[in-house]
Amino acid sequence: MKQHTVIDSPYGPLTLVATDGVLSGLYMTDQRHRPPEETFGRPDDTPFAEATEDLRAYFAGELKDFATQLRLDGTPFQRSVWEQLRRIPYGETRSYGELADALGNPKASRAVGLANGKNPLGIIVPCHRVVGADGSLTGYGGGLERKQRLLDFERGARGARGAGGAGGARGARGEEDLALF
């Protein structure tokens, strides 16, 4: 059984999808490879309390590693790539080639890129932390602007938060971001 809810974030609305009560999708608006909305199941906030709280804490700068239980449906290769993504430390990046090396197949950087693009749980499974071999920003299902903003946010750059990209006035505890949830 599938259920979904939509929450606001500093990067626009996020659609959370659960399969049998376990988080299986996190999709941004206008995201490449976003499944059709009719596949998200019925609207229901019930299975999303932990994921919503973790995302709130992440966007407030209080959480670096997600503990939310995930259901990653994909091929064995895709799942191995997504597991490597989860090992990239907060605020750091890896190239597609480095991920291919970590998987024991240095010539698979292109396949790693394709699997990265099909990641159903963006942000939580941090595909935004993957860059080109020269450190340049490369494709991102949520758009390169969002990718840059997420990387800047994780690196502590000023103005990296806020739906408009310019940040905004926040109190000492980041009330603007907390109010989104």
Secondary structure, 3 states (H helix, E strand, C coil): CEEEEEECCCCCCEEEEEECCEEEEEEECCCCCCCCHHHCCEECCHHHHHHHHHHHHHHCCCCCCCCCCECCCCCHHHHHHHHHHHCCCCCCCEEHHHHHHHCCCCCCHHHHHHHHHCCCECCCCCHHHEECCCCCCCCCCCCHHHHHHHHHHHCCCCCCCCCCCCCCCCCCCCHHHHCCC
